[in-house]
Amino acid sequence: MKKKWIQISSLAACAALLCTPLSACGSGGGNSVDLDPNKETILISVYGGGFGSNWAVDMLNEYNKTLTGKYQFGKIQDNTDDIATINQKLNSGISQADIYFTDDCALTDLVRGNKLLDLSPVWNATPDASSPQRALSEKFVFAEQLSQIASDGQGARYAMPYTMGVSGIVYDRDLFVSSGWLISDTSTANGLSEGADKTEGTYDDGLPATLAEWETLLQKIKSANMMPYVLMGTIGGAGTEHVMESVWAQYEGMESYMTSFDYEGKMYFPSTGTTETITPQTGYKVYSSSEGRDKGIDVIAEYILRDGFVLEKSKDLSHTEAEQEFLFSHNTGNVRVAMTAQGCWWENEARPAFDSDAKRNGARWGYGKRNFGLMPIPQIENQHESSNGKSFYAVNTYGTVFAVKSADTEKNQAILDFLTYFASNKGLNSFTKSVGTMPGYRFEIEDDVYEGLTYFGKDYYQVLNSSSVEVVAPTLFKYASRINYAPMNPPARDDVKSGTRTYTSAYQAFKNGISFDSVKSTLKSTWNETNWSALYREVFGS
């Protein structure tokens, strides 16, 4: 069977467990895994979020059928504990599960706790018949950074990827087509402009390739008495933070963008076309001097958060409520909304909303019937030349998997075998078929799985499969930073983490009527040479 490649530059004993109910987020729910009362059960915990956890029930039911030993696998009720809480419980002798699928990668303290199982055998395993020489770790997205934060420095690897929440601007392609908003070009086969990548027949055809074209699109939406955006205004930066990160990386270029996490390298200044070498000793300059962060704030201020561009009720909406407003806006009496800021999981998370819409208004409004896509950031004047023709997207969370070490070597091996299965092509295709989107791996997607994806799922696949796409993962990059997380008691983590204040401040400024210029000036003054020098001495001892 032909396969496609994803290419990118995440119970008997169960009643006694202290389980945390799933919050109002995501699909999937309770434990309906078929279990053999004569076998011992290894428990997995899934932070489903928008990706849900139905995939785990499906996978475990299939996987358990293949087992002949004394162990089987079951799933506890969906768990919303973050890694810090899991770590605290493990240190207190509370282990709710044996394997944790989480939406976070804050692994430093957990790794130091010496309670986790070394997953190096999974990293090194070669279970895929189609690629018998390829280790599973070669399929991990951002494997280098994960290796840094999940390692004990002695060769052990205590975590592997789970989900990867690539995020950006989701647009209603059906609405764009019916309204004539896609940019036409009679010289192409499909009659649409080639987009920023200058390639016909790709994910960005007909979409704005310049900021001027983006402005034209927005004015067309307003002229049609529709609303450009609805946002999840009660959630952090309402999704605009991911757009800001994408602009930042695109404007400065990847090397320069990474100085805001590594605090070393060449920072690029688009206004002058010059660079400056940043070292850990002068890391404060990624705050005081960066032009990419300012440009990111300017872009979301001008092209998303401008007065009249965001549905007013957005300020009070959760993520699922924003999805409902977006989907239901076609109903008579509502203001039609063209776009929202969400991630690759959003359709799976919004399945109940799709079902509700289909029941009220007909099957054509149901899950998989409507056509949505991910709109890239247009090209920006003076951006780094390495960004030309490329589209940038940011990851909101990079989920990881880890397991609790047991004194029973047979149990440990069973855990390793299951995680090897999860990361195999068969396991990853099972996940994708259930969720409708891909986790944080490069893998061969089967034809029948691909054909079962929604329009948005296929568009997202194409985005990830494009050589013209760059993905940045600030929520992962920060943990690989020596200054942020190297010391035993890392100082001022949130303050040091480049962009943290931007995430909430830029959107909160819009929400509360504060000027964006004041946000930028506050960020620039967060660190100066004096207080950064004190931080440097605390981290490095000199």
Secondary structure, 3 states (H helix, E strand, C coil): CCEEECCCCCCCHHHHCCCCCCCCCCCCCCCCCCCCCCCEEEEEEECCHHHCCHHHHHHHHHHHCCCCCCEEEEECCCCCCCHHHHHHHHHCCCCCCCEEECCCCCCHHHHHCCCECCCHHHHHCCCCCCCCCCCHHHHECCHHHHHHHCECCCCCECCEEEEEEEEEEEEEHHHHHHHCCCCECCCCCCCECCCCCCCCCCCCCCCCCEHHHHHHHHHHHHHCCCEEEECCCCCCCCCHHHHHHHHHHHHHCHHHHHHHHHCCEEEEECCCCEEEEECHHHCCHHHHCCCHHHHHHHHHHHHCCCCCCECHHHHHCCHHHHHHHHHHCCCCCCCCEEEEEEECCHHHHCHHHHHHHHHHHCHHHCCCCCCEEEECCCECCCCCHHHCCCEEEEEEEEEEEEEECCCCHHHHHHHHHHHHHHCCHHHHHHHHHHHCCCCCECCEEEHHHHHCCCHHHHHHHHHHHCCCEEEECHHHHHHHCHHHHCCCCCCCHHHHCCCHHHHHHHHHHHHHCCCHHHHHHHHHCCCCHHHHHHHHHHHHCC
